[in-house]
Amino acid sequence: MALTAPEALGGTQIKIGELILKTPLFTSEWGDQKLYFQHKNQMFDRQFWPREWKRLGEDMIYDKSDP
């Protein structure tokens, strides 16, 4: 899911993808401790945002030390 615009400006969530597994899903200690999805910092995209979005100051801050 992704927002079409900030919620404060009337943005709505839309489906942008779907994961389809080819095998059953299994959990593992290694996966729980070592496997992480990387969140890209949106500051690199700010140059392409409309001015109204930038003024909101709603950027997400990800803390790598927070599990």
Secondary structure, DSSP 8 states (H G I E B T S, - for coil): -EESS-GGGT--EE-------SS-----HHHHHH-------GGGTGGGS-HHHHHH-------TT--
